[in-house]
Amino acid sequence: QVHLVESGGGLVQPGGSLRLACAASGIIFRFDAISWYRQAPGKERESVATITRVSITNYADSVKGRFTISRDDAKNTVYLQMNSLKPEDTAVYYCNALTRGVAVGPWGQGTQVTVSS
C-alpha cells in the first residue's frame, strides 16, 4: 500500500503562487496516475489535476491555465504548481494514486491552502 504525504500549503494573497508536493512512500510509476484533489469547507472533494504514468495531464476547468502538475519519478514525488491563485482556490489539498481511475491509497491529512488578502 502506498502512503502519500502532502506539503507546501500556506497563506498567500490573491494572484500569488504556491508549489505543493506529494511524496510517496513507494514507487509511483507502478500506478496508472497520480491526482491532486481539494476540499473546501462545506463542499465535496474534487479532482483538480491528474498526471499519468507517461506524463499525460488533465485539469479541472477551474484551474486550467493556472495550475501545472508534474512528476519526478526518481524522487517518487508529484508537484502542483499553482499560479494566479484566487480566493476560491482556498481548500485542503490532497493527493492520491490511481489504478483504473480509482484512488487506491489512504487519504492523508492534506495541506491547507488559503488565498486571502
N, C-alpha and C positions, 0 to 999 in steps of 0.2 A: 504494500500500500504506500502511496506517495503522500508526503506531507509537504505543504506549501506554506511559506511564511511571507506575508506582505509587509512592505516597509516603504517609507518615503513620503507619507502624507504630511499634512500640516495646514497652517492657516496662510492663505495667500489672497492678495487683493484681486478684484476683477481685472482681467487682462493679463494676469500673471501666469507663471508656468510652474509645473512640478513634474518630477520624474519618479514614478513608482517602480518598485522592484518586487518580483515574485520569485523567491528562491526555493527550489525543490530539494527534497532530501534524496531523491533518486534521479535516474536518467530520464529527462523529459522527452528524449527523442522517441521513446517507446510508446508514447501516447499520440493519438491522432492530431490533437491540437491542445493548445492552452488558451483559456479565455480569461479576460478581466470582466468582472461584474461590479455593480454598485447597488446600494440600497439606501435610499433617502428615508428620513423619518416618515412613517405613515404610508410608505409605498412598498411595492413588491420589489424583490431583487430583479435586476435587469442586466442582460448581457450588453457590454459596452464595446468590446473588441476581441477578436479571435485571431490566432495565428496557427496555421497548420504545421505539420512536421516539415513540409517543404517550403515554409515561409509564405504561403498564400494568406493574405489578411482580409478581414471583414470587419466593418464597423457599423455601429448603430447610426442611424441618420443624424441623431442629435449631436454626434461628436465628429462626424466626417469632416476632414479638412483641418481639424484642431488637434486630434489625438493621433499618436502613432504607436503601434505595438511592434516590438522587435524581440528577438531571442538570441541568446548566447548559449549554445549547447555545451560548449566547453565548461561553462560555469553553471549549467543547469538553471538558468535564470531567464525570466521573461520580463521585459520592461514595458512601461506605458508612459510615453512622453505626452504630457498634457499642456497644451499652449492655449492662449486666449481664453483662459478659464472664466466661467460665468457663475453667478450665484447658484444657478440651477444645477451646477455640477457638484454641489455640496452633497456628500454622501459618504458612507463607509464603502471602501473599495476592496473587493475580494478577487482572488484568482482561483482557478481550478483546472484540473486536467480533464480532457475529454476523450472518451472512447466511443466511437459510433454515435457521436453527438450528445452523449450523456456525461455529465460531470461525475467523476468517479472517486475523487479524493474527499477526505473530510473537510468541511468548511473551517477555515482558520478564523482568527479574530479580526482580520481585515485591517485596513489602515484608514484613518479618518482624514478626509479632505474637506476643508471648509474654505469657501470663497466668499469673502466679505470685506467691505471697506471699513 
